[in-house]
Amino acid sequence: MLESVAFSLGPIHVRWYGIILGTAALVGLMLAIREGKRFKIVPDFFMDLLLVGVPSAIIGARIYYVAFQWSDYKDNLWEIFMIWHGGIAIYGALIGAIIGTWFYMRAKGYNFLRIADILAPGLLIGQAIGRWGNFMNQEAHGGPVEESFLRNTLHLPNFIVNQMNIEGTYYHPAFLYESVWSFVGVLFLIWLRRRPFMRAGEMFFTYFIWYSIGRFFIEGIRTDSLDFTGPSWLASFVNALWSPMKLVFEPGVMTYGGNVRFSQLLALLIVIGMVITIIVRRKKGYADVRYSDPIVSTKAVERNNVEKEETEAHEGVNYDSNRTV
């Protein structure tokens, strides 16, 4: 098994999980900065955005998890703040990041969807890299599997197979499935953003569609999903959609005894919602702006107008002074 601690500074232990998440954030930032240059957006904007987005994502991820597992925290409220004990959710992180960055973009005068389009590939590559933090912690895995499946069917290298051996039992590397799906999605989004038919906002919507499709199917093999007991028709419907996966995978056990996984249901709703949003925006004429159109800050426009008025007023004073002389 690989060591989860990268190095120690006295009593402080620096874990690979944190290093990998930091790397994921930086790579995502670099992608955003590079694309932002095409729209003449300075790198400092995205650096400041990262400082807002990361804390917002962590807070959102924790709130989401605690809300759905309130019974585990209601009698020990201090445990809510002990995030190092585990317990975060990716959809909560996305919700938190969206809320935090929305306020930041509004303060800077940028349209949220225009900037979100630029951020979409960076978000996805950040998730692709970040999943390797779960690998180091031996978490977010699927159900039990034969070693031969990992070595002979998937042809995985030894370091992955060995890390999937947890207390003598091998497990599906669900982190790897999601990481690969996300990496492919990054390539798809980078290709898609250069297509002339793309409208403003649709890169961001497509990011959610792509990620949620993968999450729906991969979540079904995990054993640590947040779940609840829903109506039998809903459980049957979700299971029917997931059934093609049974050709290769066995569904993971639902840890909390429910029959519907929150992430699967949410992923399904997001895909439906995003597809409808794209169609309606185009039908109603709300998607006239193309992805490739210039991005302008309203704050910058206001500032330029003020400077122009001040310049004209100053020139007017000089003209009148010259006439008096």
DOMARFI-503156 format. One record per residue (C-alpha): chain; x, y, z; residue number from 1; residue in one letter. Coordinates in Angstrom, 3 decimals. Layout:
# residues N
ch x y z i aa
A X Y Z NUM A
...
END
This chain:
# residues 325
ch x y z i aa
A 0.000 0.000 0.000 1 M
A 1.236 3.483 -0.837 2 L
A 1.885 5.834 2.075 3 E
A -0.765 8.565 2.352 4 S
A 1.658 11.002 4.033 5 V
A 4.044 12.674 1.583 6 A
A 6.332 14.180 4.224 7 F
A 6.257 15.519 7.754 8 S
A 7.405 18.791 9.283 9 L
A 7.616 17.968 12.954 10 G
A 4.057 17.288 14.147 11 P
A 2.606 18.489 10.828 12 I
A 1.897 15.728 8.297 13 H
A 1.524 16.784 4.656 14 V
A -0.624 14.226 2.890 15 R
A -0.656 13.295 -0.765 16 W
A -4.382 13.998 -0.815 17 Y
A -3.777 17.695 -0.169 18 G
A -0.869 17.875 -2.629 19 I
A -2.951 16.253 -5.353 20 I
A -5.916 18.562 -4.749 21 L
A -3.596 21.573 -4.828 22 G
A -2.104 20.364 -8.100 23 T
A -5.587 19.840 -9.527 24 A
A -6.548 23.424 -8.668 25 A
A -3.367 24.846 -10.233 26 L
A -3.755 22.862 -13.468 27 V
A -7.356 23.997 -13.737 28 G
A -6.219 27.577 -13.109 29 L
A -3.614 27.346 -15.872 30 M
A -6.213 26.160 -18.381 31 L
A -8.530 29.016 -17.444 32 A
A -5.749 31.622 -17.683 33 I
A -4.700 30.348 -21.099 34 R
A -8.215 30.519 -22.503 35 E
A -8.878 33.828 -20.763 36 G
A -6.047 35.445 -22.712 37 K
A -8.060 34.922 -25.917 38 R
A -10.679 37.223 -24.408 39 F
A -8.127 39.706 -23.022 40 K
A -8.877 38.784 -19.396 41 I
A -5.857 39.296 -17.151 42 V
A -4.476 36.254 -15.214 43 P
A -4.950 38.040 -11.869 44 D
A -8.708 37.791 -12.347 45 F
A -8.575 33.983 -12.377 46 F
A -6.057 33.834 -9.531 47 M
A -8.364 35.889 -7.331 48 D
A -11.281 33.775 -8.512 49 L
A -9.454 30.659 -7.297 50 L
A -9.017 32.223 -3.856 51 L
A -12.779 32.704 -3.702 52 V
A -13.820 29.456 -5.379 53 G
A -11.734 26.950 -3.392 54 V
A -12.944 27.964 0.114 55 P
A -16.507 28.215 -1.212 56 S
A -16.208 24.715 -2.679 57 A
A -14.894 23.234 0.575 58 I
A -17.676 24.848 2.605 59 I
A -20.320 23.731 0.120 60 G
A -18.959 20.186 -0.002 61 A
A -19.079 19.895 3.776 62 R
A -22.543 21.433 4.162 63 I
A -23.938 19.112 1.483 64 Y
A -22.533 16.016 3.184 65 Y
A -23.576 17.031 6.688 66 V
A -27.097 17.928 5.517 67 A
A -27.658 14.442 4.133 68 F
A -25.997 12.754 7.117 69 Q
A -27.398 15.011 9.826 70 W
A -28.109 12.072 12.142 71 S
A -24.345 11.494 12.431 72 D
A -23.675 15.090 13.504 73 Y
A -26.712 16.364 15.420 74 K
A -25.395 15.100 18.753 75 D
A -21.825 16.284 18.152 76 N
A -21.905 19.640 16.391 77 L
A -18.146 20.203 16.714 78 W
A -17.614 17.219 14.412 79 E
A -19.117 19.285 11.595 80 I
A -15.990 21.444 11.537 81 F
A -13.560 18.496 11.667 82 M
A -13.371 18.111 7.903 83 I
A -10.086 16.208 8.174 84 W
A -12.116 13.295 9.532 85 H
A -13.669 12.929 6.080 86 G
A -17.100 13.672 4.712 87 G
A -17.340 15.931 1.642 88 I
A -19.406 15.673 -1.539 89 A
A -18.416 16.805 -5.031 90 I
A -21.847 18.182 -5.930 91 Y
A -21.795 20.257 -2.772 92 G
A -18.381 21.555 -3.795 93 A
A -19.770 22.602 -7.177 94 L
A -22.740 24.353 -5.587 95 I
A -20.493 26.195 -3.144 96 G
A -18.021 27.202 -5.858 97 A
A -20.806 28.462 -8.114 98 I
A -22.289 30.623 -5.353 99 I
A -18.932 32.080 -4.332 100 G
A -17.731 32.791 -7.856 101 T
A -21.102 34.254 -8.878 102 W
A -20.722 37.016 -6.293 103 F
A -17.098 37.569 -7.328 104 Y
A -17.961 37.828 -11.038 105 M
A -20.814 40.175 -10.287 106 R
A -18.474 42.417 -8.306 107 A
A -16.088 42.446 -11.284 108 K
A -18.889 43.141 -13.755 109 G
A -18.593 39.930 -15.766 110 Y
A -21.462 37.790 -17.016 111 N
A -21.400 34.571 -14.973 112 F
A -22.027 32.177 -17.865 113 L
A -19.316 33.732 -20.051 114 R
A -16.657 33.147 -17.390 115 I
A -18.131 29.770 -16.421 116 A
A -17.640 28.669 -20.026 117 D
A -13.935 29.429 -19.759 118 I
A -13.691 27.616 -16.423 119 L
A -15.480 24.432 -17.554 120 A
A -12.459 22.464 -18.896 121 P
A -10.417 23.528 -15.855 122 G
A -13.120 22.296 -13.489 123 L
A -13.214 18.928 -15.198 124 L
A -9.458 18.416 -15.306 125 I
A -9.332 19.427 -11.648 126 G
A -11.806 16.662 -10.847 127 Q
A -9.864 14.196 -13.003 128 A
A -6.643 14.876 -11.100 129 I
A -8.332 15.242 -7.734 130 G
A -9.733 11.697 -7.861 131 R
A -6.184 10.406 -7.455 132 W
A -6.309 11.824 -3.957 133 G
A -9.049 9.269 -3.264 134 N
A -6.693 6.633 -4.666 135 F
A -3.993 7.552 -2.158 136 M
A -6.530 7.389 0.685 137 N
A -8.040 4.100 -0.551 138 Q
A -11.512 5.639 -0.619 139 E
A -14.340 6.287 -3.102 140 A
A -13.849 2.771 -4.451 141 H
A -16.375 0.269 -5.754 142 G
A -17.405 -3.117 -4.462 143 G
A -15.228 -6.229 -4.126 144 P
A -13.685 -7.663 -7.276 145 V
A -11.311 -10.473 -8.184 146 E
A -7.646 -9.593 -8.532 147 E
A -7.672 -11.229 -11.976 148 S
A -10.272 -8.684 -13.140 149 F
A -7.943 -5.822 -12.297 150 L
A -4.822 -7.447 -13.738 151 R
A -6.079 -9.460 -16.707 152 N
A -9.304 -7.734 -17.746 153 T
A -8.449 -4.091 -17.064 154 L
A -4.664 -4.616 -17.389 155 H
A -3.965 -2.160 -14.600 156 L
A -0.377 -1.571 -13.407 157 P
A 0.770 -3.087 -10.130 158 N
A 0.711 0.142 -8.123 159 F
A -3.033 0.551 -8.776 160 I
A -3.886 -3.102 -8.219 161 V
A -1.927 -3.188 -4.961 162 N
A -3.558 -0.001 -3.683 163 Q
A -6.978 -1.519 -4.373 164 M
A -6.134 -4.327 -1.962 165 N
A -7.747 -3.117 1.250 166 I
A -7.369 -5.463 4.217 167 E
A -7.032 -8.460 1.928 168 G
A -9.918 -7.656 -0.425 169 T
A -9.603 -6.110 -3.891 170 Y
A -12.064 -3.381 -4.897 171 Y
A -13.154 -1.666 -8.094 172 H
A -11.002 1.460 -8.700 173 P
A -14.016 3.735 -9.109 174 A
A -11.699 6.732 -8.737 175 F
A -9.893 5.615 -11.918 176 L
A -13.094 5.193 -13.907 177 Y
A -14.204 8.700 -13.010 178 E
A -10.751 10.162 -13.624 179 S
A -10.550 8.659 -17.117 180 V
A -14.091 9.795 -17.923 181 W
A -13.213 13.331 -16.820 182 S
A -9.960 13.436 -18.810 183 F
A -11.832 12.403 -21.962 184 V
A -14.401 15.079 -21.156 185 G
A -11.677 17.740 -20.989 186 V
A -10.542 16.855 -24.502 187 L
A -14.147 16.944 -25.691 188 F
A -14.794 20.373 -24.167 189 L
A -11.573 21.807 -25.603 190 I
A -12.627 20.563 -29.041 191 W
A -16.188 21.786 -28.567 192 L
A -15.327 25.349 -27.591 193 R
A -13.822 26.007 -31.025 194 R
A -17.000 24.977 -32.844 195 R
A -18.878 27.956 -34.355 196 P
A -22.276 26.653 -33.250 197 F
A -21.460 26.967 -29.535 198 M
A -23.422 29.638 -27.695 199 R
A -22.497 31.426 -24.492 200 A
A -23.238 29.254 -21.477 201 G
A -23.361 25.987 -23.373 202 E
A -19.808 24.964 -22.493 203 M
A -20.757 25.192 -18.833 204 F
A -23.991 23.290 -19.376 205 F
A -22.177 20.611 -21.390 206 T
A -19.642 20.218 -18.595 207 Y
A -22.470 19.369 -16.198 208 F
A -24.035 16.974 -18.695 209 I
A -20.778 15.135 -19.353 210 W
A -19.746 14.853 -15.724 211 Y
A -23.218 13.837 -14.545 212 S
A -23.567 11.063 -17.128 213 I
A -20.300 9.538 -15.951 214 G
A -21.159 10.075 -12.294 215 R
A -24.538 8.374 -12.689 216 F
A -23.025 5.126 -13.936 217 F
A -19.858 5.129 -11.830 218 I
A -21.722 5.975 -8.631 219 E
A -23.642 2.725 -8.971 220 G
A -20.578 0.601 -8.217 221 I
A -19.431 2.607 -5.172 222 R
A -19.946 1.452 -1.604 223 T
A -19.840 4.836 0.152 224 D
A -22.726 6.597 -1.582 225 S
A -25.102 8.840 0.319 226 L
A -28.492 7.186 -0.130 227 D
A -32.101 7.365 0.999 228 F
A -35.219 5.226 0.927 229 T
A -37.376 6.435 -1.937 230 G
A -40.519 5.082 -3.634 231 P
A -40.065 1.697 -5.268 232 S
A -40.877 3.051 -8.732 233 W
A -38.018 5.562 -8.473 234 L
A -35.550 2.899 -7.339 235 A
A -36.682 0.617 -10.170 236 S
A -36.344 3.411 -12.716 237 F
A -32.793 4.301 -11.611 238 V
A -31.792 0.624 -11.547 239 N
A -33.207 0.115 -15.046 240 A
A -31.144 3.008 -16.410 241 L
A -28.042 1.603 -14.731 242 W
A -28.686 -2.014 -15.798 243 S
A -26.355 -1.990 -18.878 244 P
A -23.454 -1.695 -16.433 245 M
A -24.339 -5.128 -15.054 246 K
A -22.765 -6.688 -18.133 247 L
A -19.377 -5.967 -16.502 248 V
A -19.982 -4.613 -12.996 249 F
A -21.941 -5.576 -9.920 250 E
A -23.726 -2.714 -8.139 251 P
A -22.078 -1.569 -4.928 252 G
A -23.737 -2.010 -1.559 253 V
A -25.644 1.007 -0.259 254 M
A -23.942 1.698 3.054 255 T
A -26.822 3.527 4.718 256 Y
A -29.541 1.022 3.814 257 G
A -31.512 3.078 1.299 258 G
A -32.595 2.139 -2.197 259 N
A -31.701 5.328 -4.146 260 V
A -28.323 7.035 -4.282 261 R
A -28.453 10.825 -3.939 262 F
A -25.687 11.383 -6.490 263 S
A -27.341 9.192 -9.096 264 Q
A -30.678 10.953 -8.742 265 L
A -29.046 14.374 -8.784 266 L
A -26.930 13.449 -11.817 267 A
A -30.040 12.341 -13.666 268 L
A -31.891 15.565 -12.825 269 L
A -28.893 17.680 -13.866 270 I
A -28.625 15.995 -17.280 271 V
A -32.339 16.494 -17.946 272 I
A -32.255 20.067 -16.649 273 G
A -29.205 21.097 -18.664 274 M
A -30.541 19.610 -21.926 275 V
A -33.859 21.410 -21.440 276 I
A -32.020 24.646 -20.599 277 T
A -29.985 24.530 -23.807 278 I
A -33.056 23.821 -25.939 279 I
A -35.241 26.494 -24.311 280 V
A -32.522 29.177 -24.450 281 R
A -32.109 28.586 -28.172 282 R
A -35.837 28.430 -28.873 283 K
A -36.540 31.625 -26.918 284 K
A -33.645 33.532 -28.445 285 G
A -31.711 33.816 -25.171 286 Y
A -28.616 32.244 -26.725 287 A
A -27.755 34.823 -29.383 288 D
A -24.268 35.442 -27.996 289 V
A -21.682 32.960 -29.235 290 R
A -18.926 31.457 -27.123 291 Y
A -16.311 33.159 -29.318 292 S
A -17.829 36.654 -28.961 293 D
A -15.838 39.223 -26.942 294 P
A -16.259 39.246 -23.160 295 I
A -16.578 42.705 -21.664 296 V
A -16.811 43.736 -18.028 297 S
A -19.615 46.203 -17.320 298 T
A -17.440 47.685 -14.596 299 K
A -14.673 48.303 -17.129 300 A
A -17.158 49.936 -19.510 301 V
A -18.442 52.209 -16.750 302 E
A -14.885 53.086 -15.755 303 R
A -13.957 53.900 -19.356 304 N
A -17.059 56.077 -19.764 305 N
A -16.195 58.024 -16.610 306 V
A -12.614 58.505 -17.782 307 E
A -13.875 59.620 -21.193 308 K
A -16.250 62.151 -19.658 309 E
A -13.499 63.481 -17.400 310 E
A -11.142 63.791 -20.376 311 T
A -13.770 65.589 -22.470 312 E
A -14.576 67.912 -19.584 313 A
A -10.884 68.682 -19.098 314 H
A -10.410 69.352 -22.807 315 E
A -13.480 71.589 -22.752 316 G
A -12.011 73.674 -19.923 317 V
A -8.716 74.044 -21.807 318 N
A -10.579 75.111 -24.966 319 Y
A -12.546 77.769 -23.095 320 D
A -9.341 78.999 -21.430 321 S
A -7.646 79.348 -24.790 322 N
A -10.590 81.291 -26.202 323 R
A -10.491 83.699 -23.237 324 T
A -6.803 84.339 -23.746 325 V
END
